[in-house]
């Protein structure tokens, strides 16, 4: 590398030390020194151009989740900092470590309120674990060391750095090799806390487990499975989890909690103790009334285990709060319960028998629905949305590689989660933030991270796809082999269902019909949009042709190219209903199953 060494070279020393392969960004004058550094072979970092900062941010969070290393986004002063807020929020709530490097105006100009300049830390800081504006070229090394120390230590969240561009082209006073403090954080919980959790869970008459993204992050599937079988406990996932936090083919799993207070109360009715494990999202609902009590019913005894103290007892009193590494601590709790004199093995066995029986019935209903949908449909039939993941699951059995699925099709989310085989927690990707427009950008980073090891499938609703279809410019530019299945029902379906629930709960409805929840005319042709980016694409509206259309998509991506399939689905109430995931809830007396299935179709409000 040519001398002199500059401030921007310090930045890249730390990127290289952290194993960063890509930075994602939109060119701006203030960022050119950083982008130019990616052209220096010794830096070992490639620049990935995007057409919008929120795409760059989404690509960086996708790369971080799939690679296990921090993602990096380059953004442009005030507009760039504002443009990333949606996916910065998604990364923050989903515990995804992304370093945001925001170019700032020349340091001598900042006091003069220059063009595009502002308090960037104030703009983005509330959705960052740490936010800072560099004040001197000699500060860069310290700042980068601290940034990566925070990115690599739980809770894993974004770090935002504003860097006046003049510091990037100045020479630092001293030069030292990049070294990042790596904090050993897999700490076993305090023995007293473990003992209290053991005692409470062993005495529980009817326990239930609620698993969150901390479980997938820790790779604790085997431990949760052992615990569920030991206790005879149903397992629920936090709503809109960003990972698959329990194997969906096991009978104890009942899907995600429902997105309204009444629904959660119905699901948790009859349990006396709830064990929250790695739960980050405690209030993922849009309908709530104080007079109905806490989201998790007050009569349940709460036990919580997490590696982040903020998440323990955050919204309601936890009888037992345990701080520690989930994968290291769970075996101690499991062995303690098994040895406890208070533990009733007979009752646990009876609960397991019921769960196994209902789980077998659920698997039969999914198999029957899949077989039914493979039969010839009537000539005028339309595609029910839930047919898409069921067909994908059948095709998956024939593939030569595992798949990673990005889910931003919330109206069919429960069927996506149940029907497809997940070989690891991160084989499934969503975000907990609920800011739409994440999956197309994230597919860029995920594809770059997994390369040829897996097939990447992005199932996305039409409303969500319209946020950033220009993501496909980068996808085409880099020839990323991603299969996009666009669920095109020409409406904001989950919002329409949510509106009905608001009327039911609060007694309020719009003054006039909500025409604004229908995408209407002009109709969106995603295949045509894809073709403008030189991406092969097709449209399918016949349920009899859906499988062949998806299979064609896999053939295209197997050759290293992207493919977009515009799937025209039924915009009304489909003739075929999706099978029930939560069979324990379906067994409870007085449950309105039609209402429950509508709740399953709700996404972010």
C-alpha positions as CSV (number, residue, x, y, z in Angstrom):
1,X,0.0,0.0,0.0
2,X,1.3,3.5,-0.9
3,X,2.2,6.0,1.9
4,X,1.1,8.1,3.6
5,X,-1.4,6.2,5.7
6,X,-4.6,8.1,6.2
7,X,-7.5,8.1,8.6
8,X,-9.6,6.0,6.2
9,X,-6.9,3.3,6.2
10,X,-7.3,3.1,10.0
11,X,-11.0,2.3,9.4
12,X,-10.1,-0.5,7.0
13,X,-7.5,-2.0,9.3
14,X,-10.3,-2.6,11.8
15,X,-12.7,-3.8,9.2
16,X,-10.2,-6.4,8.0
17,X,-9.4,-7.4,11.6
18,X,-13.1,-8.1,12.2
19,X,-13.3,-10.3,9.0
20,X,-15.6,-7.9,7.2
21,X,-15.8,-8.7,3.5
22,X,-18.2,-6.1,2.1
23,X,-19.4,-2.6,2.8
24,X,-22.8,-1.6,1.3
25,X,-23.6,2.0,0.4
26,X,-24.7,4.8,-1.8
27,X,-22.0,7.1,-3.1
28,X,-21.7,10.6,-1.7
29,X,-18.9,13.1,-1.8
30,X,-18.1,12.6,1.9
31,X,-17.9,8.8,1.5
32,X,-15.6,8.8,-1.5
33,X,-12.4,8.3,0.5
34,X,-13.9,5.3,2.2
35,X,-15.3,3.9,-1.1
36,X,-11.9,4.5,-2.8
37,X,-10.3,2.4,0.0
38,X,-12.2,-0.6,-1.2
39,X,-10.3,-0.4,-4.5
40,X,-7.0,-1.1,-2.6
41,X,-6.4,-4.9,-2.8
42,X,-4.6,-5.0,0.5
43,X,-7.7,-3.9,2.4
44,X,-9.6,-7.0,1.3
45,X,-13.0,-5.4,1.4
46,X,-15.4,-5.0,-1.5
47,X,-17.9,-2.2,-2.1
48,X,-21.4,-3.1,-2.9
49,X,-23.3,-0.2,-4.5
50,X,-27.0,0.2,-3.7
51,X,-29.6,2.7,-5.0
52,X,-31.0,3.8,-1.5
53,X,-29.4,3.9,1.9
54,X,-32.2,1.8,3.4
55,X,-31.3,-0.9,0.9
56,X,-27.6,-0.7,2.0
57,X,-28.7,-0.9,5.6
58,X,-30.9,-3.9,4.9
59,X,-28.1,-5.6,2.9
60,X,-25.7,-5.0,5.8
61,X,-28.1,-6.5,8.4
62,X,-28.7,-9.5,6.1
63,X,-25.0,-10.1,5.7
64,X,-24.4,-9.8,9.4
65,X,-27.1,-12.3,10.3
66,X,-26.1,-14.9,7.7
67,X,-22.3,-14.5,8.1
68,X,-22.1,-14.2,11.9
69,X,-19.8,-11.1,11.4
70,X,-20.8,-7.4,11.7
71,X,-22.3,-5.9,8.6
72,X,-21.1,-2.4,7.4
73,X,-23.2,0.3,5.7
74,X,-21.8,3.6,4.3
75,X,-24.4,6.4,4.3
76,X,-24.4,10.0,3.2
77,X,-24.8,12.8,5.8
78,X,-28.3,13.8,7.0
79,X,-30.4,12.3,4.2
80,X,-28.5,9.0,4.5
81,X,-28.9,8.9,8.2
82,X,-32.6,9.6,7.8
83,X,-33.0,7.1,5.0
84,X,-31.7,4.1,7.0
85,X,-34.0,4.6,10.0
86,X,-36.4,1.8,9.0
87,X,-33.8,-1.0,8.7
88,X,-31.6,0.5,11.5
89,X,-34.6,0.1,13.7
90,X,-35.1,-3.5,12.4
91,X,-31.4,-4.3,13.2
92,X,-31.7,-2.8,16.6
93,X,-34.8,-4.7,17.6
94,X,-33.6,-8.0,16.0
95,X,-30.2,-7.8,17.7
96,X,-28.2,-7.6,14.5
97,X,-24.7,-6.0,14.7
98,X,-24.2,-3.5,11.9
99,X,-21.6,-0.7,11.8
100,X,-23.0,2.4,10.2
101,X,-20.3,4.7,8.8
102,X,-21.9,8.0,8.0
103,X,-20.0,10.6,6.1
104,X,-20.2,14.0,7.7
105,X,-19.4,17.5,6.4
106,X,-15.9,19.0,6.9
107,X,-15.2,19.5,10.6
108,X,-14.4,23.2,10.1
109,X,-17.9,23.7,8.5
110,X,-20.1,22.0,11.1
111,X,-20.6,25.1,13.3
112,X,-21.8,27.0,10.3
113,X,-24.7,24.7,9.6
114,X,-23.5,23.5,6.1
115,X,-25.5,22.0,3.3
116,X,-26.8,18.5,4.3
117,X,-25.0,18.8,7.7
118,X,-26.8,18.2,11.0
119,X,-26.5,16.4,14.4
120,X,-26.2,12.9,12.9
121,X,-25.7,11.2,16.2
122,X,-29.0,12.7,17.4
123,X,-30.7,11.6,14.2
124,X,-29.8,7.9,14.4
125,X,-28.5,7.4,18.0
126,X,-31.7,6.1,19.6
127,X,-31.5,3.0,17.4
128,X,-27.8,2.3,18.1
129,X,-26.1,0.6,20.9
130,X,-23.5,3.3,20.7
131,X,-23.4,6.5,18.5
132,X,-20.5,8.9,18.2
133,X,-19.1,11.6,16.0
134,X,-15.4,11.5,15.4
135,X,-13.6,14.8,16.5
136,X,-10.1,14.2,15.4
137,X,-8.2,11.9,13.0
138,X,-6.3,10.5,16.0
139,X,-9.5,9.4,17.6
140,X,-10.4,7.1,14.7
141,X,-8.4,4.1,16.0
142,X,-9.9,4.3,19.5
143,X,-13.4,4.8,18.1
144,X,-13.1,1.8,15.8
145,X,-11.8,-0.4,18.5
146,X,-14.7,0.5,20.8
147,X,-17.2,0.1,18.0
148,X,-16.2,-3.5,17.2
149,X,-15.9,-4.3,20.9
150,X,-19.6,-3.3,21.2
151,X,-20.6,-5.0,18.0
152,X,-19.1,-8.3,19.2
153,X,-20.6,-8.3,22.7
154,X,-24.2,-9.0,23.6
155,X,-26.7,-7.5,23.1
156,X,-25.6,-7.4,19.5
157,X,-26.9,-4.2,18.1
158,X,-25.9,-1.5,15.6
159,X,-23.2,1.1,16.2
160,X,-23.4,4.5,14.4
161,X,-20.3,6.6,13.6
162,X,-20.4,10.0,12.0
163,X,-17.0,10.8,10.5
164,X,-16.2,14.3,9.1
165,X,-14.7,13.5,5.7
166,X,-11.6,15.6,6.2
167,X,-10.4,13.2,8.9
168,X,-10.5,10.4,6.4
169,X,-7.8,12.0,4.3
170,X,-5.5,13.2,7.1
171,X,-2.5,11.4,8.5
172,X,-2.8,10.2,12.1
173,X,-0.1,11.1,14.5
174,X,0.6,7.5,15.6
175,X,0.1,4.2,13.8
176,X,-0.7,0.9,15.6
177,X,-2.0,-2.4,14.3
178,X,-5.8,-2.8,14.6
179,X,-6.7,-4.9,17.6
180,X,-10.2,-5.3,18.9
181,X,-11.1,-6.3,22.5
182,X,-13.2,-9.5,22.4
183,X,-15.1,-10.0,25.6
184,X,-15.7,-13.6,26.6
185,X,-19.4,-13.5,27.3
186,X,-20.7,-17.1,27.5
187,X,-21.2,-16.8,31.3
188,X,-23.0,-19.5,33.3
189,X,-25.7,-18.0,35.5
190,X,-25.5,-17.5,39.2
191,X,-26.1,-20.8,41.1
192,X,-28.7,-19.2,43.3
193,X,-30.7,-18.0,40.3
194,X,-30.4,-21.4,38.7
195,X,-31.7,-23.1,41.9
196,X,-34.6,-20.7,42.1
197,X,-35.6,-21.4,38.5
198,X,-35.3,-25.2,39.1
199,X,-37.5,-25.0,42.2
200,X,-40.2,-22.9,40.5
201,X,-40.3,-25.0,37.2
202,X,-40.2,-28.3,39.1
203,X,-43.3,-27.3,41.1
204,X,-45.2,-26.0,38.1
205,X,-48.5,-27.9,37.6
206,X,-48.8,-26.9,33.9
207,X,-45.7,-25.0,32.6
208,X,-45.3,-23.4,29.1
209,X,-42.1,-22.2,27.4
210,X,-41.8,-19.0,25.4
211,X,-38.7,-18.9,23.3
212,X,-37.2,-15.8,21.7
213,X,-34.4,-14.9,19.4
214,X,-31.9,-15.3,22.2
215,X,-32.4,-19.1,21.8
216,X,-31.5,-19.1,18.1
217,X,-28.6,-16.8,18.7
218,X,-27.2,-19.2,21.3
219,X,-27.8,-22.3,19.1
220,X,-29.9,-23.8,21.9
221,X,-32.4,-25.9,20.0
222,X,-31.2,-29.2,21.6
223,X,-31.5,-27.7,25.1
224,X,-35.0,-26.4,24.6
225,X,-36.1,-29.7,23.1
226,X,-34.8,-31.6,26.2
227,X,-36.5,-29.1,28.5
228,X,-39.8,-29.3,26.7
229,X,-39.8,-33.1,26.8
230,X,-38.8,-33.2,30.4
231,X,-41.6,-30.8,31.5
232,X,-44.2,-31.9,29.0
233,X,-44.4,-28.2,28.1
234,X,-45.8,-26.6,25.0
235,X,-43.4,-24.2,23.2
236,X,-44.4,-20.9,21.8
237,X,-42.2,-18.4,19.9
238,X,-42.3,-14.7,20.4
239,X,-44.4,-12.9,17.8
240,X,-42.5,-11.9,14.6
241,X,-39.2,-13.5,15.7
242,X,-36.3,-12.9,13.4
243,X,-35.1,-16.5,13.7
244,X,-36.7,-20.0,14.0
245,X,-36.1,-20.5,17.7
246,X,-37.5,-24.1,17.9
247,X,-37.6,-26.9,15.4
248,X,-41.0,-26.7,13.7
249,X,-41.3,-30.4,13.1
250,X,-41.4,-31.2,16.8
251,X,-44.9,-31.6,18.4
252,X,-44.3,-29.3,21.3
253,X,-44.0,-26.2,19.1
254,X,-47.3,-24.3,18.7
255,X,-46.2,-21.4,16.6
256,X,-45.8,-17.8,17.5
257,X,-47.9,-15.9,20.1
258,X,-50.8,-14.1,18.5
259,X,-50.5,-10.4,17.8
260,X,-53.3,-9.1,20.1
261,X,-53.8,-9.2,23.8
262,X,-56.9,-11.3,23.7
263,X,-55.3,-13.9,21.5
264,X,-52.3,-14.3,23.8
265,X,-54.6,-14.6,26.8
266,X,-56.4,-17.4,25.0
267,X,-53.2,-19.2,24.2
268,X,-51.8,-19.0,27.7
269,X,-55.1,-19.8,29.5
270,X,-54.7,-22.9,31.7
271,X,-51.0,-22.7,32.2
272,X,-49.7,-21.7,35.7
273,X,-46.0,-21.0,35.0
274,X,-44.2,-19.5,31.9
275,X,-40.5,-19.8,31.3
276,X,-39.3,-16.9,29.0
277,X,-36.0,-17.9,27.4
278,X,-34.1,-15.4,25.3
279,X,-37.3,-13.3,24.7
280,X,-36.6,-9.9,23.2
281,X,-40.0,-8.8,22.0
282,X,-42.5,-8.5,24.9
283,X,-45.2,-6.3,23.3
284,X,-45.4,-7.2,19.7
285,X,-49.1,-6.3,19.5
286,X,-51.1,-3.4,18.2
287,X,-54.3,-3.8,20.2
288,X,-54.1,-3.5,24.0
289,X,-56.4,-2.5,26.9
290,X,-55.1,-1.8,30.4
291,X,-58.4,-3.2,31.9
292,X,-57.6,-6.6,30.5
293,X,-54.3,-6.9,32.4
294,X,-50.8,-7.5,31.3
295,X,-50.0,-9.1,27.9
296,X,-48.8,-12.2,29.6
297,X,-51.6,-12.9,32.1
298,X,-50.8,-11.8,35.7
299,X,-51.8,-15.2,37.1
300,X,-48.8,-16.9,35.4
301,X,-45.6,-17.2,37.4
302,X,-42.8,-15.8,35.3
303,X,-39.3,-17.3,35.1
304,X,-36.9,-15.5,32.7
305,X,-33.5,-16.5,31.4
306,X,-31.5,-14.1,29.2
307,X,-28.0,-12.8,28.6
308,X,-29.3,-9.2,28.5
309,X,-30.6,-7.9,31.9
310,X,-32.8,-5.3,30.2
311,X,-35.1,-8.1,28.9
312,X,-35.6,-9.8,32.2
313,X,-38.8,-8.6,34.0
314,X,-39.0,-5.7,31.6
315,X,-42.8,-5.3,31.3
316,X,-44.1,-7.4,34.3
317,X,-42.8,-8.9,37.5
318,X,-40.6,-12.0,37.1
319,X,-40.7,-14.3,40.1
320,X,-37.3,-15.6,39.0
321,X,-34.9,-13.7,36.8
322,X,-31.7,-15.5,35.7
323,X,-28.9,-13.6,33.9
324,X,-26.5,-15.9,31.9
325,X,-25.6,-17.5,28.6
326,X,-28.7,-19.5,27.5
327,X,-26.9,-22.5,26.1
328,X,-24.6,-22.9,29.1
329,X,-27.3,-22.3,31.7
330,X,-30.1,-24.4,30.4
331,X,-28.4,-27.8,31.1
332,X,-28.0,-26.9,34.7
333,X,-31.7,-26.1,34.9
334,X,-32.7,-29.3,33.1
335,X,-30.6,-31.5,35.3
336,X,-31.8,-29.7,38.4
337,X,-35.5,-30.3,37.5
338,X,-34.9,-33.9,36.7
339,X,-33.3,-34.5,40.1
340,X,-35.9,-32.4,42.0
341,X,-38.2,-34.2,44.5
342,X,-40.9,-31.7,43.7
343,X,-41.0,-32.7,40.0
344,X,-44.0,-34.8,39.1
345,X,-42.9,-37.1,36.2
346,X,-46.3,-38.7,35.9
347,X,-48.0,-35.4,35.2
348,X,-45.3,-34.5,32.7
349,X,-45.7,-37.7,30.9
350,X,-49.5,-37.1,30.6
351,X,-48.8,-33.6,29.1
352,X,-46.4,-35.1,26.7
353,X,-48.9,-37.8,25.6
354,X,-51.5,-35.1,24.8
355,X,-48.9,-32.9,22.9
356,X,-47.7,-35.9,20.9
357,X,-51.3,-36.9,20.0
358,X,-52.2,-33.4,18.9
359,X,-48.9,-32.9,17.1
360,X,-49.6,-36.0,15.0
361,X,-53.0,-34.8,14.1
362,X,-51.5,-31.4,13.0
363,X,-48.9,-33.1,10.8
364,X,-51.7,-35.1,9.2
365,X,-53.7,-32.0,8.5
366,X,-50.8,-30.3,6.9
367,X,-50.0,-33.4,4.8
368,X,-53.6,-33.6,3.7
369,X,-53.8,-30.0,2.7
370,X,-50.6,-30.3,0.8
371,X,-51.9,-33.4,-1.1
372,X,-55.2,-31.7,-1.8
373,X,-53.4,-28.6,-3.3
374,X,-51.4,-30.9,-5.6
375,X,-54.5,-32.2,-7.2
376,X,-55.9,-30.4,-10.3
377,X,-57.9,-27.3,-9.4
378,X,-60.9,-25.9,-11.2
379,X,-60.1,-23.9,-14.3
380,X,-61.4,-20.7,-12.6
381,X,-59.6,-21.3,-9.3
382,X,-57.2,-18.8,-7.8
383,X,-54.1,-19.4,-5.8
384,X,-54.7,-19.4,-2.0
385,X,-51.7,-17.7,-0.4
386,X,-50.9,-20.7,1.9
387,X,-50.4,-22.9,-1.2
388,X,-47.1,-21.1,-1.8
389,X,-45.1,-22.4,1.2
390,X,-46.8,-25.8,1.0
391,X,-45.6,-26.2,-2.6
392,X,-42.2,-24.8,-1.7
393,X,-42.0,-27.4,1.1
394,X,-42.6,-30.2,-1.4
395,X,-40.0,-28.9,-3.9
396,X,-37.6,-28.5,-1.0
397,X,-37.5,-32.3,-0.6
398,X,-36.0,-32.6,-4.1
399,X,-33.3,-30.0,-3.8
400,X,-29.6,-30.7,-3.6
401,X,-28.9,-28.0,-1.1
402,X,-30.6,-26.6,2.0
403,X,-32.6,-23.3,1.7
404,X,-32.7,-20.1,3.6
405,X,-36.0,-18.3,3.5
406,X,-36.6,-14.6,4.1
407,X,-40.2,-14.1,5.2
408,X,-41.9,-10.8,4.6
409,X,-45.3,-12.2,3.6
410,X,-47.0,-11.9,7.0
411,X,-50.5,-13.1,5.9
412,X,-49.0,-16.6,5.3
413,X,-46.3,-16.4,7.9
414,X,-47.5,-19.2,10.2
415,X,-47.7,-21.6,7.2
416,X,-44.2,-20.6,6.1
417,X,-42.9,-21.3,9.6
418,X,-44.6,-24.7,9.9
419,X,-44.4,-26.3,6.5
420,X,-40.8,-25.7,5.4
421,X,-38.0,-27.7,6.9
422,X,-35.5,-25.6,8.9
423,X,-32.1,-27.1,9.5
424,X,-30.9,-24.2,11.6
425,X,-32.3,-21.2,13.4
426,X,-30.9,-18.8,10.8
427,X,-32.3,-20.8,7.9
428,X,-35.4,-18.6,8.6
429,X,-35.1,-14.8,8.5
430,X,-37.5,-12.1,9.4
431,X,-37.1,-9.0,11.6
432,X,-38.7,-8.1,14.9
433,X,-38.9,-4.4,14.2
434,X,-41.8,-4.5,11.8
435,X,-40.5,-1.8,9.5
436,X,-41.5,-3.0,6.1
437,X,-39.1,-3.2,3.1
438,X,-36.4,-5.3,4.8
439,X,-36.4,-8.6,2.9
440,X,-35.4,-7.5,-0.6
441,X,-32.4,-5.5,0.7
442,X,-31.5,-8.2,3.2
443,X,-31.5,-10.8,0.4
444,X,-28.4,-9.1,-1.1
445,X,-26.3,-9.5,2.1
446,X,-27.6,-13.0,2.8
447,X,-26.8,-14.2,-0.7
448,X,-23.3,-12.7,-0.5
449,X,-22.7,-14.4,2.9
450,X,-23.9,-17.9,2.1
451,X,-22.6,-17.9,-1.5
452,X,-23.0,-21.4,-3.1
453,X,-23.8,-23.2,0.2
454,X,-27.6,-22.7,0.2
455,X,-30.5,-21.7,-2.0
456,X,-32.0,-18.3,-1.0
457,X,-35.7,-17.8,-1.3
458,X,-37.4,-14.5,-0.5
459,X,-41.2,-14.8,0.1
460,X,-42.5,-11.2,0.1
461,X,-45.9,-9.5,0.0
462,X,-46.7,-7.1,-2.8
463,X,-47.0,-4.1,-0.4
464,X,-43.6,-4.9,1.2
465,X,-41.9,-5.5,-2.2
466,X,-43.0,-2.0,-3.4
467,X,-40.8,-0.4,-0.7
468,X,-37.5,-1.2,-2.4
469,X,-37.9,-3.0,-5.8
470,X,-34.7,-1.1,-6.8
471,X,-32.9,-3.6,-4.6
472,X,-33.1,-5.7,-7.8
473,X,-30.6,-3.4,-9.5
474,X,-27.9,-4.5,-7.1
475,X,-29.1,-8.1,-7.3
476,X,-28.8,-8.0,-11.1
477,X,-25.5,-6.1,-11.0
478,X,-23.9,-8.8,-8.8
479,X,-25.7,-11.8,-10.4
480,X,-27.0,-12.9,-7.0
481,X,-28.9,-16.2,-7.3
482,X,-32.1,-15.4,-5.2
483,X,-35.6,-16.7,-5.9
484,X,-38.2,-14.0,-5.2
485,X,-41.8,-15.2,-4.7
486,X,-44.0,-12.2,-4.6
487,X,-47.4,-12.8,-3.0
488,X,-49.5,-10.4,-5.1
489,X,-53.0,-10.0,-3.8
490,X,-53.3,-6.3,-4.7
491,X,-54.0,-5.1,-1.2
492,X,-52.6,-4.6,2.3
493,X,-54.2,-7.7,3.5
494,X,-52.8,-7.8,7.0
495,X,-53.9,-4.2,7.6
496,X,-57.4,-4.9,6.4
497,X,-57.7,-7.8,8.9
498,X,-56.2,-5.6,11.6
499,X,-58.7,-2.9,11.0
500,X,-61.5,-5.4,11.6
501,X,-60.0,-6.4,14.9
502,X,-59.8,-2.7,15.9
503,X,-63.5,-2.4,15.3
504,X,-64.1,-5.5,17.3
505,X,-62.0,-4.4,20.3
506,X,-62.5,-0.6,20.4
507,X,-65.9,-0.3,18.6
508,X,-64.4,2.1,16.1
509,X,-64.4,1.9,12.3
510,X,-63.5,4.3,9.5
511,X,-66.1,6.9,8.5
512,X,-65.9,5.6,4.9
513,X,-64.7,2.4,3.2
514,X,-60.8,2.2,3.4
515,X,-60.0,2.4,-0.3
516,X,-56.5,3.2,0.6
517,X,-55.8,-0.3,1.8
518,X,-56.2,-1.6,-1.7
519,X,-53.4,-1.2,-4.1
520,X,-55.9,-1.0,-6.9
521,X,-55.0,0.5,-10.2
522,X,-52.6,0.5,-11.9
523,X,-52.0,-3.1,-11.1
524,X,-48.5,-4.0,-10.0
525,X,-46.6,-6.3,-12.4
526,X,-43.5,-7.4,-10.5
527,X,-42.3,-9.6,-13.4
528,X,-42.3,-6.5,-15.6
529,X,-40.5,-4.5,-12.9
530,X,-37.9,-7.2,-12.6
531,X,-37.3,-7.2,-16.4
532,X,-36.3,-3.5,-16.2
533,X,-33.4,-4.7,-14.1
534,X,-32.5,-7.5,-16.5
535,X,-33.8,-10.2,-14.2
536,X,-35.6,-13.2,-15.6
537,X,-39.2,-13.4,-14.3
538,X,-42.7,-14.8,-14.8
539,X,-46.3,-14.4,-13.7
540,X,-48.5,-17.3,-12.4
541,X,-52.1,-17.1,-11.4
542,X,-53.2,-20.7,-12.0
543,X,-52.8,-23.0,-9.0
544,X,-52.2,-25.9,-11.3
545,X,-49.1,-24.2,-12.7
546,X,-47.6,-22.9,-9.4
547,X,-45.3,-25.8,-8.8
548,X,-43.8,-25.8,-12.3
549,X,-43.3,-22.0,-12.0
550,X,-41.4,-22.3,-8.7
551,X,-39.4,-25.2,-10.0
552,X,-38.4,-23.1,-13.0
553,X,-37.2,-20.4,-10.6
554,X,-34.9,-22.9,-8.8
555,X,-33.4,-24.0,-12.1
556,X,-32.5,-20.4,-12.9
557,X,-30.9,-19.7,-9.5
558,X,-29.1,-23.0,-9.7
559,X,-27.3,-21.4,-12.7
560,X,-26.2,-18.4,-10.6
561,X,-28.9,-15.9,-11.6
562,X,-31.8,-14.3,-9.8
563,X,-35.5,-15.0,-10.7
564,X,-38.7,-13.1,-9.8
565,X,-42.1,-14.9,-9.7
566,X,-45.1,-12.7,-9.5
567,X,-47.8,-15.0,-7.9
568,X,-51.3,-13.6,-8.3
569,X,-53.1,-14.9,-5.2
570,X,-56.7,-14.8,-4.1
571,X,-57.5,-11.3,-2.8
572,X,-60.7,-12.4,-1.0
573,X,-61.4,-15.2,1.4
574,X,-59.9,-18.3,-0.2
575,X,-62.0,-21.5,-0.6
576,X,-59.2,-23.5,1.0
577,X,-58.1,-22.6,4.6
578,X,-54.7,-23.0,6.0
579,X,-54.3,-25.8,8.6
580,X,-54.1,-24.7,12.3
581,X,-50.6,-24.5,13.8
582,X,-51.6,-24.0,17.4
583,X,-53.5,-27.2,18.1
584,X,-53.5,-26.7,21.8
585,X,-55.4,-23.5,21.4
586,X,-57.8,-25.2,18.9
587,X,-58.6,-27.8,21.6
588,X,-59.8,-25.2,24.1
589,X,-63.6,-24.8,24.5
590,X,-65.2,-21.7,23.0
591,X,-62.3,-20.7,20.8
592,X,-63.3,-19.0,17.5
593,X,-61.0,-20.8,15.1
594,X,-61.9,-18.4,12.2
595,X,-60.8,-15.5,14.4
596,X,-57.6,-17.2,15.3
597,X,-56.7,-17.9,11.7
598,X,-57.4,-14.2,10.9
599,X,-55.1,-13.2,13.7
600,X,-52.4,-15.4,12.1
601,X,-52.6,-13.3,9.0
602,X,-51.7,-10.0,10.8
603,X,-48.3,-8.5,10.3
604,X,-46.8,-5.2,11.5
605,X,-49.6,-2.5,12.0
